[in-house]
């Protein structure tokens, strides 16, 4: 058929679909983590307090957390 009926999806799109399917059961947890990251990063005093808590608990962390971007 000379390739007229072939449709090839982008590998990144396929990987995105696989990950989304795998994370379906964790929707509530993901929403909670996003809310926590927003809460910590919103005011200037909160990141400082968060860093102090991380150091106090000896948790290895290099950042405060980032809000994810769905397409990345």
PyMOL Python script that loads the backbone (N, CA, C, O; Angstrom):
from pymol import cmd

cmd.read_pdbstr("""\
ATOM      1  N   UNK A   1       0.821  -1.197   0.000  1.00  0.00           N
ATOM      2  CA  UNK A   1       0.000   0.000   0.000  1.00  0.00           C
ATOM      3  C   UNK A   1       0.857   1.250   0.000  1.00  0.00           C
ATOM      4  O   UNK A   1       0.337   2.359   0.119  1.00  0.00           O
ATOM      5  N   UNK A   2       2.135   1.087  -0.129  1.00  0.00           N
ATOM      6  CA  UNK A   2       3.083   2.203  -0.210  1.00  0.00           C
ATOM      7  C   UNK A   2       3.010   3.153   0.985  1.00  0.00           C
ATOM      8  O   UNK A   2       3.293   4.343   0.845  1.00  0.00           O
ATOM      9  N   UNK A   3       2.634   2.637   2.159  1.00  0.00           N
ATOM     10  CA  UNK A   3       2.615   3.451   3.371  1.00  0.00           C
ATOM     11  C   UNK A   3       1.448   4.409   3.484  1.00  0.00           C
ATOM     12  O   UNK A   3       1.451   5.263   4.372  1.00  0.00           O
ATOM     13  N   UNK A   4       0.458   4.304   2.628  1.00  0.00           N
ATOM     14  CA  UNK A   4      -0.679   5.222   2.668  1.00  0.00           C
ATOM     15  C   UNK A   4      -1.568   5.023   3.897  1.00  0.00           C
ATOM     16  O   UNK A   4      -2.236   5.961   4.330  1.00  0.00           O
ATOM     17  N   UNK A   5      -1.583   3.829   4.457  1.00  0.00           N
ATOM     18  CA  UNK A   5      -2.461   3.549   5.592  1.00  0.00           C
ATOM     19  C   UNK A   5      -1.705   3.478   6.919  1.00  0.00           C
ATOM     20  O   UNK A   5      -2.274   3.077   7.934  1.00  0.00           O
ATOM     21  N   UNK A   6      -0.449   3.858   6.917  1.00  0.00           N
ATOM     22  CA  UNK A   6       0.333   3.804   8.141  1.00  0.00           C
ATOM     23  C   UNK A   6       0.234   5.131   8.886  1.00  0.00           C
ATOM     24  O   UNK A   6       0.247   6.208   8.290  1.00  0.00           O
ATOM     25  N   UNK A   7       0.137   5.020  10.187  1.00  0.00           N
ATOM     26  CA  UNK A   7       0.085   6.213  11.026  1.00  0.00           C
ATOM     27  C   UNK A   7       1.048   5.985  12.179  1.00  0.00           C
ATOM     28  O   UNK A   7       0.888   5.032  12.940  1.00  0.00           O
ATOM     29  N   UNK A   8       2.029   6.836  12.313  1.00  0.00           N
ATOM     30  CA  UNK A   8       3.034   6.673  13.355  1.00  0.00           C
ATOM     31  C   UNK A   8       2.948   7.836  14.328  1.00  0.00           C
ATOM     32  O   UNK A   8       3.094   8.994  13.938  1.00  0.00           O
ATOM     33  N   UNK A   9       2.713   7.529  15.578  1.00  0.00           N
ATOM     34  CA  UNK A   9       2.618   8.569  16.591  1.00  0.00           C
ATOM     35  C   UNK A   9       4.012   8.957  17.063  1.00  0.00           C
ATOM     36  O   UNK A   9       4.967   8.188  16.962  1.00  0.00           O
ATOM     37  N   UNK A  10       4.091  10.152  17.571  1.00  0.00           N
ATOM     38  CA  UNK A  10       5.337  10.646  18.137  1.00  0.00           C
ATOM     39  C   UNK A  10       5.661   9.828  19.391  1.00  0.00           C
ATOM     40  O   UNK A  10       4.775   9.553  20.200  1.00  0.00           O
ATOM     41  N   UNK A  11       6.909   9.446  19.548  1.00  0.00           N
ATOM     42  CA  UNK A  11       7.324   8.641  20.690  1.00  0.00           C
ATOM     43  C   UNK A  11       7.047   9.387  21.999  1.00  0.00           C
ATOM     44  O   UNK A  11       6.629   8.772  22.981  1.00  0.00           O
ATOM     45  N   UNK A  12       7.273  10.693  22.024  1.00  0.00           N
ATOM     46  CA  UNK A  12       7.012  11.474  23.236  1.00  0.00           C
ATOM     47  C   UNK A  12       5.535  11.440  23.600  1.00  0.00           C
ATOM     48  O   UNK A  12       5.188  11.374  24.780  1.00  0.00           O
ATOM     49  N   UNK A  13       4.672  11.483  22.609  1.00  0.00           N
ATOM     50  CA  UNK A  13       3.236  11.428  22.862  1.00  0.00           C
ATOM     51  C   UNK A  13       2.842  10.063  23.427  1.00  0.00           C
ATOM     52  O   UNK A  13       2.039   9.986  24.357  1.00  0.00           O
ATOM     53  N   UNK A  14       3.392   9.007  22.879  1.00  0.00           N
ATOM     54  CA  UNK A  14       3.105   7.662  23.366  1.00  0.00           C
ATOM     55  C   UNK A  14       3.583   7.511  24.807  1.00  0.00           C
ATOM     56  O   UNK A  14       2.870   6.950  25.639  1.00  0.00           O
ATOM     57  N   UNK A  15       4.783   8.005  25.110  1.00  0.00           N
ATOM     58  CA  UNK A  15       5.310   7.944  26.467  1.00  0.00           C
ATOM     59  C   UNK A  15       4.422   8.740  27.426  1.00  0.00           C
ATOM     60  O   UNK A  15       4.162   8.296  28.544  1.00  0.00           O
ATOM     61  N   UNK A  16       3.960   9.905  26.997  1.00  0.00           N
ATOM     62  CA  UNK A  16       3.057  10.722  27.801  1.00  0.00           C
ATOM     63  C   UNK A  16       1.773   9.953  28.112  1.00  0.00           C
ATOM     64  O   UNK A  16       1.309   9.971  29.252  1.00  0.00           O
ATOM     65  N   UNK A  17       1.204   9.290  27.135  1.00  0.00           N
ATOM     66  CA  UNK A  17      -0.019   8.511  27.339  1.00  0.00           C
ATOM     67  C   UNK A  17       0.207   7.351  28.305  1.00  0.00           C
ATOM     68  O   UNK A  17      -0.653   7.061  29.137  1.00  0.00           O
ATOM     69  N   UNK A  18       1.354   6.688  28.200  1.00  0.00           N
ATOM     70  CA  UNK A  18       1.672   5.572  29.088  1.00  0.00           C
ATOM     71  C   UNK A  18       1.795   6.058  30.530  1.00  0.00           C
ATOM     72  O   UNK A  18       1.258   5.434  31.446  1.00  0.00           O
ATOM     73  N   UNK A  19       2.502   7.170  30.732  1.00  0.00           N
ATOM     74  CA  UNK A  19       2.690   7.708  32.083  1.00  0.00           C
ATOM     75  C   UNK A  19       1.355   8.161  32.672  1.00  0.00           C
ATOM     76  O   UNK A  19       1.064   7.882  33.835  1.00  0.00           O
ATOM     77  N   UNK A  20       0.546   8.856  31.877  1.00  0.00           N
ATOM     78  CA  UNK A  20      -0.768   9.297  32.362  1.00  0.00           C
ATOM     79  C   UNK A  20      -1.629   8.103  32.777  1.00  0.00           C
ATOM     80  O   UNK A  20      -2.318   8.154  33.796  1.00  0.00           O
ATOM     81  N   UNK A  21      -1.587   7.052  32.001  1.00  0.00           N
ATOM     82  CA  UNK A  21      -2.359   5.853  32.332  1.00  0.00           C
ATOM     83  C   UNK A  21      -1.848   5.226  33.627  1.00  0.00           C
ATOM     84  O   UNK A  21      -2.638   4.762  34.449  1.00  0.00           O
ATOM     85  N   UNK A  22      -0.544   5.215  33.806  1.00  0.00           N
ATOM     86  CA  UNK A  22       0.039   4.652  35.015  1.00  0.00           C
ATOM     87  C   UNK A  22      -0.257   5.464  36.264  1.00  0.00           C
ATOM     88  O   UNK A  22      -0.299   4.916  37.365  1.00  0.00           O
ATOM     89  N   UNK A  23      -0.463   6.767  36.104  1.00  0.00           N
ATOM     90  CA  UNK A  23      -0.708   7.650  37.241  1.00  0.00           C
ATOM     91  C   UNK A  23      -2.189   7.864  37.535  1.00  0.00           C
ATOM     92  O   UNK A  23      -2.528   8.634  38.433  1.00  0.00           O
ATOM     93  N   UNK A  24      -3.074   7.205  36.802  1.00  0.00           N
ATOM     94  CA  UNK A  24      -4.517   7.420  36.968  1.00  0.00           C
ATOM     95  C   UNK A  24      -4.979   7.218  38.408  1.00  0.00           C
ATOM     96  O   UNK A  24      -5.787   8.007  38.900  1.00  0.00           O
ATOM     97  N   UNK A  25      -4.506   6.214  39.081  1.00  0.00           N
ATOM     98  CA  UNK A  25      -4.946   5.929  40.438  1.00  0.00           C
ATOM     99  C   UNK A  25      -4.388   6.885  41.477  1.00  0.00           C
ATOM    100  O   UNK A  25      -4.822   6.871  42.629  1.00  0.00           O
ATOM    101  N   UNK A  26      -3.432   7.716  41.083  1.00  0.00           N
ATOM    102  CA  UNK A  26      -2.776   8.619  42.020  1.00  0.00           C
ATOM    103  C   UNK A  26      -3.233  10.065  41.877  1.00  0.00           C
ATOM    104  O   UNK A  26      -2.558  10.971  42.364  1.00  0.00           O
ATOM    105  N   UNK A  27      -4.362  10.298  41.222  1.00  0.00           N
ATOM    106  CA  UNK A  27      -4.839  11.656  40.963  1.00  0.00           C
ATOM    107  C   UNK A  27      -4.962  12.498  42.227  1.00  0.00           C
ATOM    108  O   UNK A  27      -4.513  13.644  42.257  1.00  0.00           O
ATOM    109  N   UNK A  28      -5.562  11.942  43.256  1.00  0.00           N
ATOM    110  CA  UNK A  28      -5.772  12.687  44.502  1.00  0.00           C
ATOM    111  C   UNK A  28      -4.438  13.031  45.163  1.00  0.00           C
ATOM    112  O   UNK A  28      -4.264  14.138  45.673  1.00  0.00           O
ATOM    113  N   UNK A  29      -3.505  12.096  45.155  1.00  0.00           N
ATOM    114  CA  UNK A  29      -2.184  12.337  45.724  1.00  0.00           C
ATOM    115  C   UNK A  29      -1.444  13.434  44.957  1.00  0.00           C
ATOM    116  O   UNK A  29      -0.825  14.307  45.565  1.00  0.00           O
ATOM    117  N   UNK A  30      -1.506  13.390  43.634  1.00  0.00           N
ATOM    118  CA  UNK A  30      -0.832  14.388  42.805  1.00  0.00           C
ATOM    119  C   UNK A  30      -1.421  15.774  43.046  1.00  0.00           C
ATOM    120  O   UNK A  30      -0.682  16.755  43.131  1.00  0.00           O
ATOM    121  N   UNK A  31      -2.728  15.862  43.155  1.00  0.00           N
ATOM    122  CA  UNK A  31      -3.385  17.146  43.433  1.00  0.00           C
ATOM    123  C   UNK A  31      -2.926  17.684  44.785  1.00  0.00           C
ATOM    124  O   UNK A  31      -2.691  18.884  44.930  1.00  0.00           O
ATOM    125  N   UNK A  32      -2.800  16.804  45.770  1.00  0.00           N
ATOM    126  CA  UNK A  32      -2.353  17.224  47.107  1.00  0.00           C
ATOM    127  C   UNK A  32      -0.923  17.735  47.085  1.00  0.00           C
ATOM    128  O   UNK A  32      -0.619  18.748  47.714  1.00  0.00           O
ATOM    129  N   UNK A  33      -0.040  17.047  46.368  1.00  0.00           N
ATOM    130  CA  UNK A  33       1.362  17.473  46.287  1.00  0.00           C
ATOM    131  C   UNK A  33       1.461  18.828  45.579  1.00  0.00           C
ATOM    132  O   UNK A  33       2.225  19.693  46.007  1.00  0.00           O
ATOM    133  N   UNK A  34       0.704  19.015  44.512  1.00  0.00           N
ATOM    134  CA  UNK A  34       0.707  20.307  43.816  1.00  0.00           C
ATOM    135  C   UNK A  34       0.243  21.429  44.738  1.00  0.00           C
ATOM    136  O   UNK A  34       0.808  22.523  44.719  1.00  0.00           O
ATOM    137  N   UNK A  35      -0.786  21.161  45.549  1.00  0.00           N
ATOM    138  CA  UNK A  35      -1.292  22.168  46.481  1.00  0.00           C
ATOM    139  C   UNK A  35      -0.237  22.515  47.533  1.00  0.00           C
ATOM    140  O   UNK A  35      -0.092  23.681  47.903  1.00  0.00           O
ATOM    141  N   UNK A  36       0.490  21.528  48.010  1.00  0.00           N
ATOM    142  CA  UNK A  36       1.546  21.771  48.997  1.00  0.00           C
ATOM    143  C   UNK A  36       2.659  22.613  48.394  1.00  0.00           C
ATOM    144  O   UNK A  36       3.142  23.549  49.031  1.00  0.00           O
ATOM    145  N   UNK A  37       3.071  22.292  47.176  1.00  0.00           N
ATOM    146  CA  UNK A  37       4.138  23.068  46.520  1.00  0.00           C
ATOM    147  C   UNK A  37       3.692  24.516  46.334  1.00  0.00           C
ATOM    148  O   UNK A  37       4.468  25.437  46.586  1.00  0.00           O
ATOM    149  N   UNK A  38       2.457  24.724  45.898  1.00  0.00           N
ATOM    150  CA  UNK A  38       1.947  26.088  45.748  1.00  0.00           C
ATOM    151  C   UNK A  38       1.945  26.821  47.090  1.00  0.00           C
ATOM    152  O   UNK A  38       2.334  27.987  47.162  1.00  0.00           O
ATOM    153  N   UNK A  39       1.510  26.144  48.146  1.00  0.00           N
ATOM    154  CA  UNK A  39       1.437  26.753  49.474  1.00  0.00           C
ATOM    155  C   UNK A  39       2.820  27.178  49.954  1.00  0.00           C
ATOM    156  O   UNK A  39       2.984  28.279  50.480  1.00  0.00           O
ATOM    157  N   UNK A  40       3.811  26.316  49.776  1.00  0.00           N
ATOM    158  CA  UNK A  40       5.166  26.615  50.254  1.00  0.00           C
ATOM    159  C   UNK A  40       5.799  27.746  49.453  1.00  0.00           C
ATOM    160  O   UNK A  40       6.471  28.604  50.025  1.00  0.00           O
ATOM    161  N   UNK A  41       5.598  27.759  48.155  1.00  0.00           N
ATOM    162  CA  UNK A  41       6.282  28.729  47.308  1.00  0.00           C
ATOM    163  C   UNK A  41       5.583  30.091  47.240  1.00  0.00           C
ATOM    164  O   UNK A  41       6.161  31.033  46.698  1.00  0.00           O
ATOM    165  N   UNK A  42       4.378  30.229  47.762  1.00  0.00           N
ATOM    166  CA  UNK A  42       3.595  31.442  47.537  1.00  0.00           C
ATOM    167  C   UNK A  42       4.104  32.653  48.312  1.00  0.00           C
ATOM    168  O   UNK A  42       4.150  33.747  47.748  1.00  0.00           O
ATOM    169  N   UNK A  43       4.485  32.507  49.568  1.00  0.00           N
ATOM    170  CA  UNK A  43       4.956  33.629  50.376  1.00  0.00           C
ATOM    171  C   UNK A  43       6.440  33.481  50.672  1.00  0.00           C
ATOM    172  O   UNK A  43       6.959  32.366  50.727  1.00  0.00           O
ATOM    173  N   UNK A  44       7.116  34.591  50.859  1.00  0.00           N
ATOM    174  CA  UNK A  44       8.566  34.604  51.059  1.00  0.00           C
ATOM    175  C   UNK A  44       8.986  33.863  52.327  1.00  0.00           C
ATOM    176  O   UNK A  44      10.015  33.188  52.324  1.00  0.00           O
ATOM    177  N   UNK A  45       8.222  33.971  53.401  1.00  0.00           N
ATOM    178  CA  UNK A  45       8.589  33.326  54.664  1.00  0.00           C
ATOM    179  C   UNK A  45       8.440  31.809  54.613  1.00  0.00           C
ATOM    180  O   UNK A  45       9.170  31.099  55.305  1.00  0.00           O
ATOM    181  N   UNK A  46       7.532  31.309  53.828  1.00  0.00           N
ATOM    182  CA  UNK A  46       7.279  29.866  53.799  1.00  0.00           C
ATOM    183  C   UNK A  46       8.459  29.058  53.256  1.00  0.00           C
ATOM    184  O   UNK A  46       8.803  28.032  53.843  1.00  0.00           O
ATOM    185  N   UNK A  47       9.096  29.485  52.151  1.00  0.00           N
ATOM    186  CA  UNK A  47      10.251  28.706  51.685  1.00  0.00           C
ATOM    187  C   UNK A  47      11.372  28.638  52.726  1.00  0.00           C
ATOM    188  O   UNK A  47      12.023  27.602  52.862  1.00  0.00           O
ATOM    189  N   UNK A  48      11.601  29.720  53.453  1.00  0.00           N
ATOM    190  CA  UNK A  48      12.643  29.713  54.482  1.00  0.00           C
ATOM    191  C   UNK A  48      12.298  28.720  55.591  1.00  0.00           C
ATOM    192  O   UNK A  48      13.159  27.966  56.045  1.00  0.00           O
ATOM    193  N   UNK A  49      11.052  28.722  56.020  1.00  0.00           N
ATOM    194  CA  UNK A  49      10.602  27.796  57.055  1.00  0.00           C
ATOM    195  C   UNK A  49      10.674  26.355  56.550  1.00  0.00           C
ATOM    196  O   UNK A  49      11.059  25.454  57.295  1.00  0.00           O
ATOM    197  N   UNK A  50      10.305  26.138  55.288  1.00  0.00           N
ATOM    198  CA  UNK A  50      10.360  24.804  54.698  1.00  0.00           C
ATOM    199  C   UNK A  50      11.802  24.300  54.662  1.00  0.00           C
ATOM    200  O   UNK A  50      12.066  23.149  55.010  1.00  0.00           O
ATOM    201  N   UNK A  51      12.739  25.161  54.241  1.00  0.00           N
ATOM    202  CA  UNK A  51      14.153  24.772  54.215  1.00  0.00           C
ATOM    203  C   UNK A  51      14.648  24.423  55.609  1.00  0.00           C
ATOM    204  O   UNK A  51      15.407  23.470  55.785  1.00  0.00           O
ATOM    205  N   UNK A  52      14.213  25.204  56.610  1.00  0.00           N
ATOM    206  CA  UNK A  52      14.620  24.920  57.990  1.00  0.00           C
ATOM    207  C   UNK A  52      14.100  23.563  58.441  1.00  0.00           C
ATOM    208  O   UNK A  52      14.814  22.814  59.106  1.00  0.00           O
ATOM    209  N   UNK A  53      12.873  23.246  58.087  1.00  0.00           N
ATOM    210  CA  UNK A  53      12.287  21.944  58.442  1.00  0.00           C
ATOM    211  C   UNK A  53      13.018  20.804  57.746  1.00  0.00           C
ATOM    212  O   UNK A  53      13.252  19.758  58.352  1.00  0.00           O
ATOM    213  N   UNK A  54      13.380  20.993  56.487  1.00  0.00           N
ATOM    214  CA  UNK A  54      14.107  19.968  55.729  1.00  0.00           C
ATOM    215  C   UNK A  54      15.462  19.711  56.371  1.00  0.00           C
ATOM    216  O   UNK A  54      15.868  18.560  56.531  1.00  0.00           O
ATOM    217  N   UNK A  55      16.169  20.788  56.743  1.00  0.00           N
ATOM    218  CA  UNK A  55      17.473  20.629  57.389  1.00  0.00           C
ATOM    219  C   UNK A  55      17.340  19.971  58.763  1.00  0.00           C
ATOM    220  O   UNK A  55      18.167  19.140  59.138  1.00  0.00           O
ATOM    221  N   UNK A  56      16.305  20.341  59.508  1.00  0.00           N
ATOM    222  CA  UNK A  56      16.090  19.781  60.835  1.00  0.00           C
ATOM    223  C   UNK A  56      15.841  18.275  60.775  1.00  0.00           C
ATOM    224  O   UNK A  56      16.275  17.533  61.656  1.00  0.00           O
ATOM    225  N   UNK A  57      15.150  17.834  59.745  1.00  0.00           N
ATOM    226  CA  UNK A  57      14.831  16.413  59.594  1.00  0.00           C
ATOM    227  C   UNK A  57      15.899  15.639  58.817  1.00  0.00           C
ATOM    228  O   UNK A  57      15.744  14.442  58.573  1.00  0.00           O
ATOM    229  N   UNK A  58      16.978  16.318  58.431  1.00  0.00           N
ATOM    230  CA  UNK A  58      18.080  15.704  57.670  1.00  0.00           C
ATOM    231  C   UNK A  58      17.602  15.035  56.380  1.00  0.00           C
ATOM    232  O   UNK A  58      17.989  13.910  56.065  1.00  0.00           O
ATOM    233  N   UNK A  59      16.763  15.745  55.651  1.00  0.00           N
ATOM    234  CA  UNK A  59      16.258  15.244  54.373  1.00  0.00           C
ATOM    235  C   UNK A  59      17.119  15.854  53.274  1.00  0.00           C
ATOM    236  O   UNK A  59      17.292  17.071  53.218  1.00  0.00           O
ATOM    237  N   UNK A  60      17.653  15.016  52.409  1.00  0.00           N
ATOM    238  CA  UNK A  60      18.480  15.506  51.310  1.00  0.00           C
ATOM    239  C   UNK A  60      17.622  16.147  50.230  1.00  0.00           C
ATOM    240  O   UNK A  60      16.910  15.451  49.507  1.00  0.00           O
ATOM    241  N   UNK A  61      17.687  17.463  50.118  1.00  0.00           N
ATOM    242  CA  UNK A  61      16.898  18.170  49.118  1.00  0.00           C
ATOM    243  C   UNK A  61      17.689  19.350  48.587  1.00  0.00           C
ATOM    244  O   UNK A  61      18.356  20.057  49.343  1.00  0.00           O
ATOM    245  N   UNK A  62      17.611  19.555  47.283  1.00  0.00           N
ATOM    246  CA  UNK A  62      18.327  20.669  46.668  1.00  0.00           C
ATOM    247  C   UNK A  62      17.390  21.776  46.222  1.00  0.00           C
ATOM    248  O   UNK A  62      17.851  22.842  45.813  1.00  0.00           O
ATOM    249  N   UNK A  63      16.090  21.548  46.290  1.00  0.00           N
ATOM    250  CA  UNK A  63      15.144  22.565  45.820  1.00  0.00           C
ATOM    251  C   UNK A  63      13.875  22.528  46.657  1.00  0.00           C
ATOM    252  O   UNK A  63      13.670  21.621  47.464  1.00  0.00           O
ATOM    253  N   UNK A  64      13.039  23.516  46.453  1.00  0.00           N
ATOM    254  CA  UNK A  64      11.778  23.609  47.176  1.00  0.00           C
ATOM    255  C   UNK A  64      10.672  22.801  46.525  1.00  0.00           C
ATOM    256  O   UNK A  64       9.633  22.559  47.139  1.00  0.00           O
ATOM    257  N   UNK A  65      10.880  22.393  45.320  1.00  0.00           N
ATOM    258  CA  UNK A  65       9.833  21.732  44.563  1.00  0.00           C
ATOM    259  C   UNK A  65       9.333  22.669  43.479  1.00  0.00           C
ATOM    260  O   UNK A  65       9.269  23.882  43.677  1.00  0.00           O
ATOM    261  N   UNK A  66       8.990  22.121  42.371  1.00  0.00           N
ATOM    262  CA  UNK A  66       8.524  22.904  41.240  1.00  0.00           C
ATOM    263  C   UNK A  66       7.145  22.434  40.836  1.00  0.00           C
ATOM    264  O   UNK A  66       6.823  21.250  40.936  1.00  0.00           O
ATOM    265  N   UNK A  67       6.344  23.361  40.384  1.00  0.00           N
ATOM    266  CA  UNK A  67       5.064  22.974  39.819  1.00  0.00           C
ATOM    267  C   UNK A  67       5.321  22.370  38.444  1.00  0.00           C
ATOM    268  O   UNK A  67       6.057  22.936  37.636  1.00  0.00           O
ATOM    269  N   UNK A  68       4.722  21.241  38.192  1.00  0.00           N
ATOM    270  CA  UNK A  68       4.944  20.569  36.924  1.00  0.00           C
ATOM    271  C   UNK A  68       4.168  21.225  35.796  1.00  0.00           C
ATOM    272  O   UNK A  68       3.200  21.952  36.020  1.00  0.00           O
ATOM    273  N   UNK A  69       4.608  20.957  34.603  1.00  0.00           N
ATOM    274  CA  UNK A  69       3.932  21.416  33.399  1.00  0.00           C
ATOM    275  C   UNK A  69       3.482  20.149  32.662  1.00  0.00           C
ATOM    276  O   UNK A  69       4.303  19.309  32.291  1.00  0.00           O
ATOM    277  N   UNK A  70       2.181  20.027  32.461  1.00  0.00           N
ATOM    278  CA  UNK A  70       1.611  18.782  31.946  1.00  0.00           C
ATOM    279  C   UNK A  70       2.251  18.312  30.636  1.00  0.00           C
ATOM    280  O   UNK A  70       2.430  17.112  30.430  1.00  0.00           O
ATOM    281  N   UNK A  71       2.591  19.239  29.766  1.00  0.00           N
ATOM    282  CA  UNK A  71       3.132  18.842  28.473  1.00  0.00           C
ATOM    283  C   UNK A  71       4.625  18.528  28.521  1.00  0.00           C
ATOM    284  O   UNK A  71       5.196  18.093  27.521  1.00  0.00           O
ATOM    285  N   UNK A  72       5.259  18.743  29.663  1.00  0.00           N
ATOM    286  CA  UNK A  72       6.692  18.444  29.769  1.00  0.00           C
ATOM    287  C   UNK A  72       6.878  17.257  30.652  1.00  0.00           C
ATOM    288  O   UNK A  72       8.009  16.829  30.882  1.00  0.00           O
TER     289      UNK A  72
END
""", "prot")
cmd.dss("prot")
cmd.show_as("cartoon", "prot")
cmd.util.cbc("prot")
cmd.orient("prot")
